[in-house]
Amino acid sequence: MAFRSYTLSFMMNKDELSKENISNILWDVFKTFARQDRKNRDYGVEDPLFHSEIYTLNEIREHEGIHITALAERCGVTKGAISQVLKKLEQKGLVTKEKDIRNQSRLILKVTPKGEIAYSRHLDYQKQFKKKVVRVLRDAPDEKVQFIKDFFIKLEKQLEE
């Protein structure tokens, strides 16, 4: 397990509760989440999907009719990289490319019925994650939950700078 032993301890002394240690614990949580999130998973469509594939499928499904250039921009990757992922998704029967009727030189992307199954299973996976967070926070007083929420909002803004 990636967590240091003090991460799992509920009996922290004052030194262990330093802001730097909180930062270390949070870093460990990020690493554990990233490792779990990047595993290839069975989404009920014969072949397991890698993180990049389900993430791309999710973007296509949530922006139906998106074209390749816009998808690459949304995913923060090059058109070449997105084309490689799309090729795999097409081979697995999860997405299709169609000519854009408004611009014949452009292809738009759509999720197939099989892709809808994977998308639905991905939403289920996200719901499971949300349930874990709710379970951890279940007994926390409202003011502590609000503090955690504010902390994550501020941290996200800092990370975007």
Beta strands, then each sheet from edge to edge (+ up, - down):
strand 1: 95-100
strand 2: 103-111
sheet 1: 1+ 2-
end
